[in-house]
Amino acid sequence: MARKQKSSAQAADANGDEQALADYQKELAHYLQERIKPGLNAGAIPPLARSIARDIAAQEPPEAPDDGEATTDREAPTKGEAPDFVADMHDFQAELGADWILRFSVHGRDRWLTAEKQDASQHVEAPDPDRLVKMVDAVNQNVAR
């Protein structure tokens, strides 16, 4: 009987943690919808991204229950550490070349990267950096011919 009560208490705690995480995710989505408006000009994106990153880094998501399982996500920042998204994007843009504009887009669960020539003569999209680099390299090679 005591074992059954303990199991029920653990299930209730897990449900409470899941609800807290779901509430946090909804709050974060609402915050992003308020801050990111359609038609945002390219010059406003970097300062907006830095501002959003600072605001999100200042908040801490609800703690997940410690069930003894170690996480294997190597890209997840450690507690108290925020990823430097803007610096990563600058580094990646430099890798593409000075004549390319790099954008990161999110819609629902979808995400993608866009690279566009400054003169708007070329535009490529990809779901990840490796594919985008391959496409930009291919475009650059075709232009060079």
C-alpha positions in Angstrom: 0.0 0.0 0.0 2.8 2.4 0.9 4.5 1.6 -2.4 1.4 2.4 -4.3 1.0 5.8 -2.6 4.7 6.6 -3.3 4.2 5.8 -6.9 1.1 8.0 -7.1 3.0 10.9 -5.5 5.8 10.5 -8.0 3.3 10.5 -10.9 1.7 13.7 -9.5 5.1 15.4 -9.2 6.0 14.4 -12.8 2.6 15.7 -14.0 3.2 19.0 -12.2 6.7 19.3 -13.7 5.3 18.6 -17.2 2.6 21.2 -16.6 5.1 23.8 -15.4 7.3 23.1 -18.5 4.2 23.3 -20.8 3.3 26.6 -19.2 6.8 28.0 -19.6 6.8 27.0 -23.3 3.5 28.7 -23.9 4.7 31.9 -22.1 7.9 31.8 -24.2 5.9 31.4 -27.5 3.6 34.3 -26.6 6.7 36.4 -25.7 8.3 35.7 -29.1 5.1 36.4 -31.0 4.9 39.8 -29.3 8.5 40.7 -30.1 8.9 39.3 -33.6 6.6 41.1 -36.1 6.2 40.3 -39.8 8.1 42.7 -42.1 10.9 43.3 -39.7 13.7 45.1 -41.7 17.1 43.3 -41.9 18.9 46.0 -39.8 16.6 45.5 -36.9 17.1 41.7 -36.7 20.5 41.5 -35.0 19.6 43.9 -32.1 16.3 42.2 -31.7 18.0 38.8 -31.6 20.4 40.0 -28.9 17.6 41.5 -26.9 15.5 38.3 -27.0 18.5 36.2 -26.2 19.3 38.3 -23.1 15.7 38.2 -22.0 15.4 34.4 -22.4 18.8 33.8 -20.8 17.6 35.8 -17.8 14.7 33.4 -17.3 15.2 29.9 -16.2 12.9 27.2 -17.4 11.3 25.0 -14.8 13.6 22.2 -13.5 13.0 18.8 -14.9 12.6 16.0 -12.4 15.8 14.2 -11.6 15.1 10.7 -12.6 18.7 9.6 -12.6 19.0 9.7 -16.4 21.8 11.8 -17.8 21.1 14.0 -20.7 22.9 13.3 -24.0 22.3 16.6 -25.7 25.8 18.0 -26.2 24.5 21.2 -27.6 22.3 22.1 -24.6 23.9 24.9 -22.5 24.8 24.1 -19.0 22.9 25.7 -16.1 23.5 29.5 -16.0 25.1 29.5 -19.4 23.4 31.0 -22.5 24.3 30.2 -26.0 25.8 33.1 -28.0 23.5 32.7 -31.0 24.4 36.1 -32.5 28.1 35.3 -32.4 27.5 31.9 -34.0 25.4 33.5 -36.8 28.2 36.1 -37.4 30.8 33.4 -37.6 28.6 31.3 -40.0 27.9 34.4 -42.2 31.6 35.1 -42.4 32.1 31.5 -43.6 29.6 32.1 -46.4 31.3 35.3 -47.5 30.9 39.0 -47.2 28.4 39.2 -50.1 25.9 36.8 -48.4 23.2 37.8 -45.9 22.3 35.1 -43.5 18.9 34.7 -41.8 17.5 32.2 -39.3 13.8 31.6 -39.5 11.3 29.7 -37.2 7.7 28.9 -37.7 6.0 26.5 -35.3 8.3 23.5 -35.1 10.0 24.2 -38.4 13.3 26.1 -38.7 15.5 26.9 -41.6 18.4 29.1 -42.7 18.4 31.4 -45.6 21.3 32.9 -47.4 20.8 35.7 -50.0 23.3 37.7 -52.0 23.4 41.4 -51.1 22.2 42.3 -54.6 19.4 39.7 -54.2 20.5 37.8 -57.3 20.7 34.5 -55.4 18.6 33.1 -52.6 19.0 29.6 -51.0 17.3 27.9 -48.1 18.3 24.9 -46.0 17.3 23.2 -42.8 20.8 23.1 -41.4 24.2 24.9 -41.8 26.0 22.0 -43.6 23.4 21.9 -46.4 23.3 25.7 -46.7 27.2 25.9 -47.0 27.0 23.2 -49.8 24.4 25.2 -51.7 26.2 28.5 -51.3 29.4 26.8 -52.5 27.6 25.5 -55.5 26.1 28.9 -56.3 29.5 30.5 -55.9 31.2 27.9 -58.2 28.5 28.4 -60.9 28.9 32.2 -60.8 32.6 31.9 -61.1 32.3 29.9 -64.3 
